[in-house]
Structure formats: structure tokens, C-alpha cells
Amino acid sequence: MSLDVGALMLESVPFARTLGIVFDEVADGRAACRVPDRAEQRNHVGGPHAGVLFTLAESASGAAVLSALGDQLDRAVPLPTTATIEFRKVALGEVRAEARLLATREEVLAELDAGRRPVFDVAVEVTDGDGVPVSALTITWTLRPNRPANTGP
């Protein structure tokens, strides 16, 4: 697909720009992005605030979804529905998130083609600058079918 998912994410999600998220890899239901260490985004123990970690992970998951299903935007809108986050270790410095769809494109599209609203998970691992896992997330997404335009009087 010719869609530049990282650019689309930064254009359509201003908060991702505010945090300084950088998209490094986006393809085939996977995405990796990172956020630099910035003093104004740290928490009371000196690491990135939990909101930074969550936004980074959610952005990676959205990019992974778009990399697999972005060509379906004329049919449906991808939306996160739930998320769980496990904080494993205090993150220090730059953090990186790697996301991957846990369903195949074919499974998701089969649900959409059958007239159902697909629901699927994206796993995300957040690591610190040394590659040590600091958080793990599962974010559940759905594709909400677009409503047909009202063509009647």
C-alpha cells in the first residue's frame, strides 16, 4: 500500500506530534515508534509519564492497524475499544513501542465482508533505550463500518 502511515498518524493525531513520536517502521500489521526523553514529560520517579507510555503504545497499535487495513478506510473507521497496560519496570530515557496485530488481515476482512463489525487485538511491547521491556499492552480494536450517505429527500 502506498499510504505513509507514520505521516498520516502525525497529521491526524496532533497529540502524537506534541509528544514527539517518531515512526521508525510500519508495514504488514506491525509498527515500531519511539518517543525521545524530555524533562517535561517525566513523572515523579524520573521516567516518562504513564500517559506518554500509553500514547506511544496506542499510536504504535494504530499504525499497525492502518498498515494492514488502511486501504479499507472508505468502508470502515478503525477505533480502539479497550486497552490493558502492565507496568513492568520504571522506564528511563527514550522509549520504543513495537506493535503487531494478533489477527490476520484476512480474518478481519472476512468479518467486515460478512456484515459484522470485526474486533481484534494488537499486542504492544514498550522497551527502554537498552531494549529492556518496561510495559506490555493489549489494545482491542474494531472496524466500524461507514454509514452510507443519505441520498434520499
N, C-alpha and C positions, 0 to 999 in steps of 0.2 A: 504494500500500500504506500502511496506517496505522501500520506499525511505526516507532517512533522509534529508528532505527539508532544514532545517537550515544549515546543514553541506554543502549541495550542493550549497546553496546561498553563503556561505562564501568562498567556494572553487572557484566558477565560477565568483564571483563579488569581486575582490580584494579591491575595494573602501569600501565595507561594512566592510571588516576586518580593513581597515585603520581607519574608524570611530569608531570601537569597538562595532559594533552592536551585540547584544545578542538576539537570537531567543528563546523565552520562551514557546510558544505554536504554533503548526502548525498542523491543521487537518481539513478535511471536508470543504474546501473552506474558511477557516478562518486562521488568523495568528496574533500573537502578538509578538512584539520585542521591544527592548529598546536600548538606547544609553546613556552611562554614561556622566555626566557633566565633560568636560575637557576644561581648560582655553584656549587652542589653537584652540578650535572650537567655541568660543563665538564671538558674534557680538559687535557692538558699544554700545549696551544697556545691555550687560552682560549675554544675553541668548544664546542658541545655534543658530548659523548662519542659515539663511533660507535654505541654501544648505544642512545642516545637517538634518533639519526637513524634507525636501523633500526627501532626500536619505533614511532616516529612513522609511518614509511612502511608498515610491516606493518599497523598499525592503520587507516591510510587504505585500504589494499588490502582488508582485511577488511570495512570499512564499505561499500566499493564493491560487493563481492560480495554482502553482505546486502541492499543497496539493490536489486539486480537479482533476487536469488534467495531472499530471506528468507522468502518465502511457501512455500518448499519444505522448511522445517526439519522438518516432520513426516515427510518422505520421506528426507532426507539431511542429513549434517553437513558443512559446509564446513571444509576443512582445508588449510593451506598445506603444500606438499611440498618445494619448493626456492626459493631466492632468490639472486639475484646483486645485488651493490651496487657501483657505481662512485663513488668519491670524486673529485669534480672540483675542488673548491676548499674551503678552510677556511671553515666556516660560523661566523658570529659573530652573536650576538643571537638573537632569536626565529626559529624555522624553521617552514616550512609545507610540507606534503606534499599533492600532488594526484595522485589515483589514478584509473585508468579501465580497465575490462575491455577486453581485446582480442578477446574473443569476444562474440557476441550472446547474449542470454537464450535465444533460440530454438535456437541451436546447442547450448548447454549442456543444455537440457531435452530435446532430441532424443536426445542420448546417454543421459541418465538414463532417458527413456521406453523406449529400446531395451534397457534392462537392463545398460548399460555404465556404468562409472564415469567421468564427464566429467573431463577435465583441461584447464585453460585458464590463460592468463597475465593478469596485471594489471600494467600499466606505472605506475610512480610517479616523479614528479619532486619533489625536495626543493629548496626555494629559501630564501634568507636573507631578512631583513626588507626588503631592497631589491629583492627579486624575482629575484636572481641565482641561477641553478642551482648547487647545491653537491653534489648527489648524484642518481644515477639508479638505479632498481631495477626488476628484473623479478621478480615473485613468482608462482610457479606454484601454482595451487590445484586441488583436486579436491573433488567431492561424494561422500562415502562414504555409500552407501545405508544407511539404518537397518535393523537386523536385526529381523525380525518377532518379536513377543513369543511366548514359549513358552507355548502354550495346552494342551499335552498333559500327561498324568500323568508 
